[in-house]
Amino acid sequence: MRPVRFSHQYRVTRTALDDWFDPLLNEDTRLYVDPFRIFVDEDPFWANGHVQLMTFFNTVMKLLADSGFAESSPFFKKAKALLLFPEPPEFCLGTSKESVFGAGSAKGLQEGMLKGAAEAIELGLENLKHFEELALFGQSIGADRVSDMTCDVLKGVFVEYTRSIARRHNIPLSPVNLRHCGWDVSRFVWNDAVVELPLNPVMTARVGIPVGVLLTPKRFLRKMPSIDPYDFWDYAWSHESEKIRTDLNFEVATNVDAKKIARLARRKRHLLRAYLGDLEANPKPPYDVDEDPELIVRRSDYGREIAGQFEFGAPTTETEFDRFVDRLLDNFKQSVEDRGAWRLLWANGKPRREVHAQLLFHTSAVWVCEDHDVDISPESNAGRGPVDFKVSHGWRLRVLFELKLAKSSSFRKNLRSQTPTYLRSEGVQRGYFIVIQFAEEDFDPELVRSAEELAKKVADREGIGYRVVWIDARPKESASNL
């Protein structure tokens, strides 16, 4: 499905006041609300946000301490119920690709939080400054779950924030049922509520009930939480590696798991305090949504723009399929070289990584292929390892792609043996080796000549169609049509 962004759906023209992240409405964006970013925020509107978070979690800690961790205790039951955090689909953040309704286990998170709280209480820590510390004492809790907890506890604040944006832009509001819209501090229970929010029309149509949208400031978003078990391990090892090795019998600084890190956090509490103090003094920056260095935010938009330049009918014969594939590659090549899409392969003045070039090509090809009844799948695996893309139209008409950067250390190895091996494994007779050129040395005549000769030798030896496609992604002076 084509990307549907909130601002496009509601025809919002952003101003300097609009500090909010503009989510896709039909799928999650792989970013997360980091509670530490709320902790360091200076906006008076959010000043009480971290206090609310810690009031909630310290209340839960007290309930657990009072229960003596007896599961029959009413205090334990109240605490356990409060530690149930369903993924909030209204934020459109997380890891789901085709929906904003994630598949994460709220029950699994609940057990992990209970374990972490038990460990903390045993150490005499009944008042936490940052609830993410619980992930260091118990099992590791992923970025998506930290984000879910933050969004659930502060959902009422995000409702108010979203409604203020809607009023400013005259966005219509509709009543929706909102789970975990605040909690009762006297009865220790979650409150559900009917609130008025902008609708997510894509998900509303898909599930048959009104689904709202909640917005969040861009500056709260990160790829990973600031407080991260493995980040704590790196900090601890860089400051006391010899003592850690001696006291805890760790031989090396690598190959550690969550259990070892939890053991370290319990035994070296002074290091944990120092680590948190260092984070408070030097907070980690949010993800740069506007520059989007990891192509997390704008990949769907960019892919759609490139696909919009494609002109060719749906293939019905083998000859037409061959021409379709050639046109697919030519469209990507021309977009990069002649229509300004080279800019999409650069971020902060530096070339993007190979995986980002692969994602951009695949995303643009997906939009084209979906419109022409052609299947495209990433990382096809035929038993010998992954190949970047497979395009097919029925069982007989199939093509494999491998995309590499010219500077890649595995360039010649992939060209000579890996891609042909994939072709044999898949029973495909045609392959393309796409090479992205970022620097002048990537155009060295000897490099190009030897690669072309090698591809021809492989094609003759294997009896396959095998073509190298060179794409010039150097910065251009001409204006962009994209």
Residue, then its C-alpha position, 0 to 999 in steps of 0.5 A: m500500500r502506498p504511504v499515507r502521511f498524517s500531514h497529507q491526509y489532513r492537508v496540513t501546512r507546517t509552521a515553525l510551531d509544528d515540532w511534531f513528528d509526521p507519522l505514516l498512517n498505514e504502517d509503523t515508523r521504526l522510531y521510539v519515544d525515549p523517556f530520557r528525552i522527556f526528562v531533559d526537555e525544557d518545554p514547560f508543557w512537558a516539564n511534569g512528564h518525567v515526574q508523572l512517569m516516575t510517580f507511576f513506576n515508584t508507586v508500582m515499586k511500593l506496591l510490590a515491596d508492600s506485597g512481599f512479592a506474594e502473588s496472592s497479595p492485593f498489592f501484588k495484583k494491583a502492581k501486576a495489573l499496572l505493569l500491563f502495557p499494550e502497544p498503543p497503535e495511535f502513535c504509529l511507531g514501532t516495528s509493524k510493516e503493514s499495520v500500526f497494530g504491533a504484535g508485541s507481547a504485553k504479558g512478556l513485558q509484564e513479566g520482565m518488569l516484575k523481575g526487574a522490580a524484584e531485583a531492584i527492591e532486593l537491592g534496596l532501590e524502591n525509589l528510581k530516578h529513571f524507570e529504564e533502570l529496571a531493564l538493567f536489573g531484570q531481563s533486557i527490555g527492547a526499545d519498542r517496549v520502553s516506548d510503549m510504557t512511556c506512551d501508555v503512562l503519558k497518554g493523557v499528555f499526548v492527547e492534550y498535545t495532539r488536540s492543540i495541534a488539531r485546533r491550530h490546523n482545523i483538523p476534525l476530531s472524532p470520538v475514539n475509545l482509548r485504552h490506558c488513558g491515565w491511571d487512578v492514583s487512589r485505586f491503582v487501576w488504568n483508566d480507559a476513556v472516550v476522547e476526541l482525536p484526529l482519525n487514522p482513516v486507513m486503520t479505521a477502515r481496516v479494523g472497522i472501529p475508529v482508531g485515533v492518531l496521537l502525535t509526539p514531538k520529533r525531539f523525543l524520538r530515537k532508534m534506541p532508548s538512552i538508557d540501554p543495557y549494552d550501552f551501560w556495559d560499554y560505559a562500565w567496561s571503559h571505566e573499570s575493565e580490570k575490576i570487572r574482569t577480576d571481581l566478576n570473572f569476565e574474561v573479555a569485553t564482548n560476547v555478554d548477554a542480558k544476564k551478565i549485564a544485570r549481574l554487573a548492574r546489581r554488583k556495581r551500583h556505583l557504576l550504574r549511578a555514574y552512568l546515569g549521571d553521565l547521561e544526564a550531563n551529556p544526553k544523547p541526541p534525538y534521531d535527526v528526523d529531517e536529515d533522516p540519515e538511516l532512511i527510517v522516515r522518508r524511505s517510502d516517500y522517496g521510493r514513491e517519487i522514483a517510482g512515479q517516473f516509471e512508464f511501462g505496461a504490465p508484462t504479459t510475455e517473457t520478452e515484455f518481462d525482460r523489457f520491464v526489468d530493464r526499464l525498472l533498472d533504467n528508471f532507477k539509474q536515470s532518477v539518480e543520475d539525471r533527476g536529482a535522486w542522487r541526493l537521496l543517497w547522501a546524508n549530512g554530506k556523506p554517502r549512505r551505507e550500502v543497506h540504505a541504497q538497497l532499501l531505496f532501490h527495493t522500495s521504489a521497485v515495490w511501488v512499480c511492481e505492485d502496480h504491474d502484477v510483478d512480485i518483488s521480494p528482498e533477501s530471497n534465500a535458496g539455501r546458499g545465503p541471501v540475495d538482495f532482490k528477486v523479481s518474478h512473474g510466474w515461476r519461469l520469469r524470474v530475475l535476481f538483483e545484487l546491489k553493492l557499493a563500488k567501494s565494498s571490500s566484497f565487490r569482486k567476490n560477490l561479482r565473481s561467485q556469490t551472485p552466480t551461486y544464488l542464480r544457480s540455487e534459484g534456477v534463474q538464468r538472468g542476474y543484475f549486479i548493480v554498482i553504486q559509484f559515490a567517489e571519483e575512484d569508483f570510476d577508475p577505468e581499470l576497475v570498470r573494465s575488469a568488472e565487465e570482463l569478469a561478469k562476461k567470463v562468469a556469464d559464459r562459464e555459467g551459461i546465464g545472462y549477467r549484466v553489470v549496471w553502473i549508477d553514478a551517485r556523485p553530487k550533481e549541479s543540475a536542479s532536481n526534478l524530484 
